[in-house]
Every structure is written in structure tokens, then in C-alpha cells.
Amino acid sequence: MVDIKKVIRKHGFTLEKVASELGVSKSTMTQFVSGNPTLSRLQDIAGVLGIPVSELVRDVDASPTEGLVCPYCGKPIKVVKA
């Protein structure tokens, strides 16, 4: 899933503005975008931003291996095609 906060900023909004439009507090909005939001909540956010929900659930610009980290040491994992 994409970083929803980045998508919000990309569309000229702030967490505060989206929270206000949804009638929730900024801290509640932060919980929505930092956790595992429901489809209904994603639809609400997408509606405020005027975008399709698909823009919030997949990152078409990222490579499939971008952001991989070792679960044991936390270091980035670089995947090289053999």
C-alpha cells in the first residue's frame, strides 16, 4: 500500500484538512492512515481528495522490491536480477 500521507500532500491537502472534511480529529486521522484503514475509510479519504480508491491501495510508481528490509536487522535488502 502507498503512503497515504504522501498521497494526501500530493493532492494539496493536509491531514488536518482531510480530518476536518471527514468530521474527525487529526489524531484519529493519523491513526487511519498509519494503521490498516478499512475499505470504507479509504473510500471516504479518496472522496475528499477526489481520486479513485485504487490510488490509495497500490503504488504503480514503485518497483516491486522497493522498500524491502530485513526483518531481523532492519537493513535494506537489495534485489539483483541474476
Backbone torsions as a table, in degrees:
resi	resn	phi	psi	omega
1	MET	NA	150.0	180.0
2	VAL	-75.7	166.4	173.0
3	ASP	-79.2	104.8	-175.0
4	ILE	-61.3	-34.2	178.6
5	LYS	-61.1	-39.1	178.5
6	LYS	-66.5	-39.8	178.9
7	VAL	-64.3	-40.8	178.5
8	ILE	-60.1	-48.3	179.5
9	ARG	-64.4	-39.1	-179.8
10	LYS	-58.1	-32.1	-178.6
11	HIS	-95.2	15.1	173.3
12	GLY	79.8	18.0	179.5
13	PHE	-110.2	165.8	170.9
14	THR	-117.2	164.5	175.3
15	LEU	-59.3	-38.6	-179.6
16	GLU	-61.2	-43.2	-178.9
17	LYS	-66.1	-45.4	179.3
18	VAL	-64.6	-42.5	177.9
19	ALA	-58.1	-44.8	179.7
20	SER	-61.2	-44.4	179.4
21	GLU	-63.0	-31.9	-179.6
22	LEU	-88.4	-8.2	179.9
23	GLY	74.8	31.7	178.0
24	VAL	-125.7	167.2	178.5
25	SER	-78.4	163.5	177.9
26	LYS	-62.6	-38.9	-179.4
27	SER	-65.9	-36.5	175.9
28	THR	-66.6	-41.6	178.2
29	MET	-62.0	-41.5	178.1
30	THR	-60.3	-40.5	177.5
31	GLN	-63.7	-40.2	179.0
32	PHE	-59.0	-48.6	-172.7
33	VAL	-83.5	-18.1	-180.0
34	SER	-91.4	-22.8	-177.6
35	GLY	-96.5	-139.3	-179.7
36	ASN	-117.8	84.9	-174.6
37	PRO	-65.9	149.3	176.8
38	THR	-73.2	163.2	177.2
39	LEU	-60.4	-39.2	178.9
40	SER	-60.5	-43.1	179.8
41	ARG	-67.1	-39.7	177.5
42	LEU	-62.5	-39.2	177.5
43	GLN	-63.4	-40.3	178.2
44	ASP	-61.8	-47.7	-178.9
45	ILE	-63.2	-45.4	179.3
46	ALA	-60.9	-38.0	178.4
47	GLY	-62.5	-42.2	178.3
48	VAL	-64.1	-41.8	-178.0
49	LEU	-77.5	-17.7	-177.6
50	GLY	73.8	37.0	-178.3
51	ILE	-129.1	163.4	174.3
52	PRO	-73.9	150.4	179.1
53	VAL	-57.8	-31.9	-178.2
54	SER	-57.2	-27.2	178.9
55	GLU	-70.1	-19.5	-180.0
56	LEU	-94.1	-14.2	-174.0
57	VAL	-111.4	-9.2	175.9
58	ARG	-146.2	147.5	-177.1
59	ASP	-109.3	97.8	-177.0
60	VAL	-73.9	-17.4	-178.9
61	ASP	-86.1	-20.8	-175.9
62	ALA	-84.2	146.4	174.0
63	SER	-73.4	156.5	-177.1
64	PRO	-62.6	-20.8	-177.3
65	THR	-103.5	-1.5	-178.5
66	GLU	-64.6	132.1	176.0
67	GLY	86.9	7.4	177.5
68	LEU	-73.0	133.6	177.4
69	VAL	-133.0	151.1	177.6
70	CYS	-67.6	127.5	-179.4
71	PRO	-70.5	-13.3	-178.0
72	TYR	-95.2	-46.8	-175.5
73	CYS	-107.8	-14.7	178.1
74	GLY	82.4	3.9	-179.9
75	LYS	-80.1	148.4	177.5
76	PRO	-61.9	145.1	177.3
77	ILE	-106.2	123.7	177.7
78	LYS	-100.4	124.3	-179.6
79	VAL	-100.5	124.5	-178.2
80	VAL	-116.0	129.5	178.7
81	LYS	-72.3	127.2	-177.7
82	ALA	-82.6	NA	NA
